[in-house]
Amino acid sequence: MNTFWNSGERDKIEGLDVLGLRQFDQALERKWVAGITTISFRARYLTLLPWLLAELYEYELRRHGGRATIPPDRLLEVLARLKFLVLAASATGTEWGESGSTYGVLGSRVYRGELAEFAETGTVAIPSQGGSDVYGTYVMPCRGFGLLTDSSGRDGVPIAIAPRGRTLLRPRARVPGCETIHKLLLEGGSITKEQLRMAGPHFSVNGLANDASERDSLINWMFEPYHDSPGVTRTYDRFAMTIRWAAVVIGTGAMTAADLIALNFRRVVEAVPSSVTRAQLAWMEYELRRRTHFACELLLADVTGTLQDLGTGPVDAITARWMPVDGIAPAVREALGVDEITSDTTLRYLLDSMPTNSFIRDRLRMADGRRQTRGGNAALYGLALLLSCYRCSEAYRATNTLADSRHYMERAFALVTENAHKPLVVAMRELALHLAVEPHLTTTLRKMGQGQKCSLRFFPEGEVLHPTGIAANPGFSGTRLENVLGILADLGLYSRLAGGRYRLTDSGRNRLLRDD
């Protein structure tokens, strides 16, 4: 009988990083995007956040005779007002020729009622609750581009306004209607459509490309280091290389961030290692590790699902259930290049049988792996992906072009090498144990020891595993590159197209490819 640890609990937390791998993927990518995160979508917040923090500090200094301590509640209510103002300005932008899109704008759900009231009546009391996410979402990119910096914490604000951030005070103060908006943000009150029509273009996420001074300043700050220290210089160099790499790959066409990463991956694995640039190699490695990560999560998903079918059992029983495979799914057959798997099949045989373009022709889609059934096919699809990663990176690993980080990918490849000539049922047992079962238990028990909720998919009793009744949904890290392109689009360097695609504008081509 299955034991369900979470049965009866109201709050079940499945957890996103059930193998403890995503942090490594994301840390690798983070080095190349200068603090832009997976949740920082729109460029306008990069200027508005430091501007408002500077205005708040100046305001409190005047109120308190040259000394200011800003309580957290005070900061959050001001940020909530900014949050609603940006939302209202973006949504109302059709009245002054903008798209009215609120994609990536904070607060569209939280302030749905207030926004509806504003649209119907033309006025609404600006909300002063719910603004904490403004700071958390955009503080990192603001720091990355030198608009904010560390604070002593004495004034109650956890961040300080850098010199670049302070330059935003004067130009915005001269904006028509901004004085009224400035008072509204700092003191609260009601906002009207007339007030928004005057100042709204300077707060809408869709208006930055038309605000020449603010736009050009932000572009310069994104490309010119704010300090000549080695750490800052490296961050800016890597970001510039990423931006240029993306522009070269996209060229005169249009692509999504996922397509860009996939095309780069294919080009790099088919190239001579010595011919690739640092940016090409970095984004290839990022994708290689994400794919290996996804392969491991597919193994975990099949371990979890098969264990639920068995009721209980050791890893040997789970992998034995996978072999022999009665019916190989079409996607698995295509990826591995075999029609059947027998007791004599080995990893070496599969490596030699796989088509050379397996998983390389197109971008990797989570749905293709997730639709494979448990009981063998999901695990075999994960194996095919792992073997593809192993094979297409051999030249880079052999020449030490790809750094050995001694992490999960290196461990996975070592297991493939060690088990290459063993029967597949033995090899799959080793892969399942060391790439799925052990990492999941280690990661989840550590999280529980830190006070986080139970997200175990199974728990051990000696060598026997017992399911907890929670399925494992395989996936991989989302890319920050989508948000990099989106922020550049807000600055007029790219155009947003349907389907999440981006195309270089004339301005973008002149700025990003001008050395060609």
ZAMARGU-4260 file (C-alpha; in steps of 0.2 Angstrom, whole numbers, plus 5000, padded with zeros to 4 digits):
<rodrens>
0) 5000/5000/5000 | 5007/5017/4995 | 5011/5029/5009 | 5006/5047/5004 | 5016/5059/5016
5) 5007/5074/5009 | 4989/5066/5010 | 4977/5078/5019 | 4988/5093/5018 | 4981/5109/5011
10) 4997/5116/5004 | 5006/5104/4993 | 5022/5110/4986 | 5029/5100/4971 | 5045/5110/4969
15) 5052/5116/4953 | 5070/5111/4955 | 5068/5093/4961 | 5086/5088/4956 | 5095/5103/4961
20) 5101/5107/4944 | 5093/5123/4938 | 5103/5134/4949 | 5119/5129/4940 | 5111/5132/4923
25) 5104/5149/4928 | 5121/5154/4935 | 5130/5150/4919 | 5117/5161/4909 | 5117/5175/4922
30) 5135/5179/4918 | 5131/5183/4901 | 5115/5194/4903 | 5121/5208/4916 | 5108/5205/4929
35) 5093/5203/4918 | 5082/5189/4926 | 5069/5177/4921 | 5056/5189/4927 | 5062/5206/4922
40) 5053/5209/4906 | 5052/5228/4902 | 5065/5241/4901 | 5055/5255/4907 | 5056/5249/4925
45) 5075/5250/4924 | 5074/5269/4924 | 5058/5271/4934 | 5063/5261/4950 | 5079/5271/4953
50) 5070/5287/4949 | 5057/5284/4961 | 5069/5278/4975 | 5079/5294/4972 | 5063/5305/4973
55) 5057/5296/4989 | 5074/5299/4997 | 5074/5318/4993 | 5056/5320/4998 | 5059/5312/5015
60) 5075/5322/5018 | 5065/5338/5015 | 5051/5332/5027 | 5063/5328/5041 | 5076/5342/5040
65) 5090/5334/5031 | 5088/5317/5039 | 5078/5302/5032 | 5074/5285/5038 | 5062/5276/5026
70) 5052/5262/5035 | 5048/5246/5024 | 5030/5250/5024 | 5033/5267/5017 | 5044/5261/5003
75) 5031/5247/4998 | 5016/5259/4997 | 5026/5271/4985 | 5031/5256/4974 | 5013/5250/4974
80) 5008/5267/4967 | 5021/5266/4954 | 5016/5249/4949 | 4998/5254/4946 | 5004/5270/4937
85) 5014/5260/4925 | 5000/5248/4922 | 4987/5261/4919 | 4998/5271/4908 | 5003/5256/4897
90) 4985/5250/4896 | 4979/5268/4891 | 4992/5271/4879 | 4981/5269/4864 | 4975/5286/4867
95) 4991/5293/4862 | 4996/5281/4848 | 5004/5267/4858 | 4999/5248/4857 | 4991/5247/4874
100) 5000/5231/4877 | 5002/5226/4895 | 5013/5211/4892 | 5026/5210/4906 | 5018/5224/4916
105) 5017/5220/4934 | 5000/5221/4943 | 4988/5216/4929 | 4979/5204/4940 | 4981/5212/4957
110) 4974/5229/4951 | 4961/5222/4939 | 4947/5230/4948 | 4955/5247/4950 | 4960/5247/4931
115) 4942/5243/4926 | 4936/5257/4937 | 4948/5269/4930 | 4943/5264/4912 | 4925/5266/4916
120) 4925/5282/4927 | 4941/5291/4922 | 4947/5292/4939 | 4952/5280/4953 | 4961/5281/4970
125) 4979/5275/4966 | 4982/5259/4976 | 4995/5259/4990 | 4996/5240/4993 | 5005/5226/4983
130) 5021/5234/4977 | 5034/5223/4984 | 5037/5214/4968 | 5043/5230/4959 | 5059/5231/4969
135) 5062/5212/4969 | 5060/5210/4950 | 5071/5225/4944 | 5084/5228/4957 | 5096/5215/4949
140) 5096/5223/4932 | 5097/5240/4939 | 5112/5235/4949 | 5119/5226/4934 | 5119/5243/4924
145) 5125/5254/4938 | 5109/5263/4942 | 5108/5256/4959 | 5121/5250/4971 | 5123/5243/4989
150) 5117/5253/5003 | 5123/5255/5021 | 5105/5252/5026 | 5105/5266/5039 | 5091/5275/5030
155) 5080/5260/5029 | 5082/5257/5010 | 5092/5241/5006 | 5099/5249/4990 | 5108/5266/4986
160) 5105/5277/4971 | 5121/5276/4960 | 5126/5292/4951 | 5118/5286/4935 | 5102/5284/4944
165) 5102/5301/4951 | 5104/5309/4934 | 5086/5303/4931 | 5079/5316/4943 | 5081/5332/4933
170) 5075/5327/4916 | 5059/5319/4922 | 5055/5334/4933 | 5054/5344/4917 | 5041/5332/4910
175) 5024/5341/4908 | 5012/5334/4921 | 5025/5325/4930 | 5024/5337/4945 | 5007/5331/4949
180) 5011/5312/4946 | 5026/5315/4957 | 5015/5321/4971 | 5003/5307/4968 | 5016/5293/4970
185) 5024/5301/4986 | 5008/5306/4995 | 4994/5296/4987 | 4977/5301/4981 | 4966/5299/4965
190) 4973/5299/4947 | 4963/5305/4932 | 4963/5302/4914 | 4968/5319/4910 | 4983/5318/4922
195) 4988/5302/4913 | 4986/5309/4896 | 4999/5322/4900 | 5012/5311/4909 | 5007/5294/4903
200) 5019/5292/4889 | 5034/5294/4901 | 5028/5280/4912 | 5021/5267/4899 | 5032/5252/4896
205) 5028/5255/4877 | 5033/5273/4877 | 5052/5272/4881 | 5057/5270/4862 | 5049/5287/4859
210) 5057/5296/4874 | 5074/5300/4866 | 5083/5306/4881 | 5079/5292/4893 | 5080/5279/4879
215) 5098/5285/4874 | 5104/5286/4891 | 5098/5268/4895 | 5106/5261/4880 | 5123/5270/4884
220) 5122/5263/4902 | 5119/5246/4895 | 5135/5246/4885 | 5147/5258/4894 | 5154/5251/4911
225) 5150/5262/4926 | 5166/5257/4934 | 5183/5251/4927 | 5185/5237/4940 | 5189/5220/4933
230) 5172/5212/4939 | 5162/5226/4931 | 5172/5226/4915 | 5170/5207/4913 | 5151/5209/4916
235) 5149/5222/4902 | 5161/5213/4890 | 5150/5197/4891 | 5134/5206/4889 | 5141/5215/4874
240) 5146/5199/4867 | 5129/5191/4870 | 5120/5206/4862 | 5132/5206/4846 | 5131/5187/4845
245) 5112/5187/4845 | 5111/5201/4832 | 5123/5192/4821 | 5113/5175/4822 | 5096/5184/4819
250) 5103/5194/4805 | 5090/5200/4793 | 5077/5187/4799 | 5066/5185/4814 | 5068/5173/4828
255) 5062/5168/4845 | 5075/5167/4859 | 5073/5148/4859 | 5076/5147/4840 | 5091/5158/4842
260) 5099/5146/4855 | 5094/5131/4845 | 5102/5137/4829 | 5118/5142/4838 | 5119/5125/4847
265) 5118/5116/4830 | 5131/5128/4822 | 5143/5126/4836 | 5142/5107/4838 | 5145/5105/4819
270) 5159/5117/4819 | 5178/5115/4823 | 5180/5119/4842 | 5194/5132/4838 | 5183/5142/4826
275) 5169/5147/4839 | 5168/5163/4848 | 5167/5164/4867 | 5149/5169/4866 | 5145/5155/4854
280) 5153/5143/4866 | 5145/5150/4881 | 5127/5149/4874 | 5131/5132/4867 | 5136/5126/4884
285) 5121/5133/4892 | 5110/5124/4880 | 5120/5108/4882 | 5118/5108/4901 | 5099/5112/4899
290) 5097/5097/4888 | 5107/5086/4900 | 5096/5092/4914 | 5080/5088/4905 | 5087/5071/4901
295) 5089/5068/4920 | 5072/5074/4924 | 5064/5063/4911 | 5073/5048/4920 | 5066/5055/4937
300) 5049/5056/4929 | 5049/5038/4923 | 5056/5032/4940 | 5042/5041/4949 | 5028/5035/4937
305) 5034/5017/4936 | 5036/5016/4955 | 5018/5022/4957 | 5013/5008/4946 | 5023/4995/4955
310) 5017/5001/4972 | 5035/5000/4980 | 5051/4992/4975 | 5070/4995/4973 | 5078/5004/4958
315) 5082/4987/4950 | 5064/4983/4949 | 5060/4999/4941 | 5073/4998/4928 | 5068/4980/4925
320) 5051/4985/4922 | 5057/4996/4908 | 5066/4981/4899 | 5062/4973/4887 | 5052/4987/4879
325) 5037/4980/4871 | 5033/4995/4860 | 5045/5009/4858 | 5037/5025/4855 | 5039/5033/4838
330) 5048/5048/4845 | 5060/5036/4854 | 5063/5025/4839 | 5067/5040/4828 | 5079/5048/4841
335) 5088/5032/4844 | 5088/5025/4827 | 5083/5008/4832 | 5067/4998/4830 | 5069/4986/4845
340) 5079/4985/4861 | 5085/4967/4866 | 5095/4960/4881 | 5111/4962/4871 | 5108/4981/4867
345) 5122/4992/4875 | 5124/5011/4876 | 5139/5010/4864 | 5127/5001/4851 | 5114/5015/4853
350) 5128/5029/4852 | 5133/5021/4835 | 5115/5019/4829 | 5109/5036/4833 | 5106/5048/4818
355) 5119/5061/4817 | 5106/5075/4818 | 5096/5068/4832 | 5090/5082/4843 | 5100/5094/4833
360) 5089/5099/4819 | 5076/5108/4829 | 5075/5117/4846 | 5071/5106/4861 | 5053/5106/4866
365) 5048/5100/4884 | 5031/5094/4877 | 5040/5081/4866 | 5048/5073/4881 | 5033/5075/4893
370) 5021/5066/4881 | 5031/5050/4882 | 5023/5037/4893 | 5031/5030/4909 | 5036/5012/4910
375) 5051/5014/4899 | 5048/5026/4885 | 5050/5042/4895 | 5067/5035/4902 | 5072/5030/4884
380) 5068/5047/4877 | 5079/5054/4891 | 5093/5042/4887 | 5092/5047/4869 | 5094/5065/4873
385) 5108/5061/4885 | 5117/5051/4872 | 5115/5065/4860 | 5123/5078/4872 | 5137/5066/4875
390) 5141/5063/4857 | 5139/5081/4850 | 5150/5088/4864 | 5164/5075/4862 | 5176/5086/4852
395) 5174/5100/4864 | 5177/5090/4879 | 5192/5081/4871 | 5201/5097/4867 | 5196/5105/4884
400) 5187/5119/4875 | 5172/5115/4886 | 5177/5118/4904 | 5175/5103/4916 | 5164/5110/4930
405) 5163/5094/4939 | 5144/5095/4940 | 5129/5085/4935 | 5133/5085/4916 | 5151/5078/4919
410) 5144/5065/4931 | 5131/5060/4918 | 5144/5058/4904 | 5156/5048/4915 | 5142/5036/4919
415) 5139/5034/4900 | 5157/5030/4897 | 5158/5018/4912 | 5143/5009/4907 | 5144/5010/4888
420) 5147/4991/4885 | 5136/4984/4898 | 5118/4977/4895 | 5106/4991/4894 | 5096/4986/4909
425) 5112/4987/4919 | 5117/5004/4912 | 5099/5011/4914 | 5099/5006/4933 | 5116/5015/4935
430) 5109/5031/4926 | 5092/5030/4935 | 5101/5028/4952 | 5114/5041/4951 | 5106/5054/4940
435) 5088/5054/4946 | 5085/5044/4963 | 5101/5050/4973 | 5100/5068/4967 | 5082/5070/4970
440) 5083/5063/4988 | 5098/5073/4992 | 5091/5089/4985 | 5074/5087/4993 | 5079/5081/5010
445) 5091/5096/5011 | 5077/5108/5007 | 5066/5100/5020 | 5080/5102/5032 | 5081/5120/5028
450) 5062/5122/5033 | 5055/5120/5015 | 5040/5110/5012 | 5040/5091/5007 | 5042/5089/4989
455) 5048/5071/4989 | 5042/5060/4975 | 5047/5044/4984 | 5056/5040/5000 | 5068/5026/5004
460) 5067/5012/5017 | 5084/5003/5014 | 5085/5000/4996 | 5066/5000/4994 | 5058/5016/4987
465) 5040/5021/4992 | 5030/5033/4981 | 5022/5049/4989 | 5009/5050/4976 | 5017/5066/4968
470) 5021/5065/4949 | 5037/5072/4943 | 5034/5084/4928 | 5051/5085/4918 | 5057/5102/4912
475) 5072/5113/4911 | 5077/5131/4915 | 5069/5145/4906 | 5080/5157/4897 | 5084/5175/4901
480) 5088/5178/4883 | 5070/5181/4879 | 5070/5195/4892 | 5086/5203/4885 | 5078/5204/4867
485) 5062/5211/4875 | 5071/5224/4884 | 5081/5229/4868 | 5064/5229/4859 | 5058/5242/4872
490) 5073/5253/4867 | 5069/5252/4849 | 5083/5240/4844 | 5072/5226/4839 | 5054/5224/4834
495) 5042/5212/4843 | 5033/5201/4830 | 5020/5188/4832 | 5024/5171/4840 | 5038/5179/4851
500) 5049/5183/4837 | 5061/5198/4836 | 5068/5207/4821 | 5082/5220/4821 | 5077/5237/4817
505) 5087/5249/4807 | 5093/5257/4824 | 5097/5240/4831 | 5107/5235/4816 | 5117/5252/4816
510) 5120/5250/4835 | 5123/5231/4836 | 5131/5227/4820 | 5140/5243/4816 | 5157/5236/4817
515) 5154/5224/4802
</rodrens>
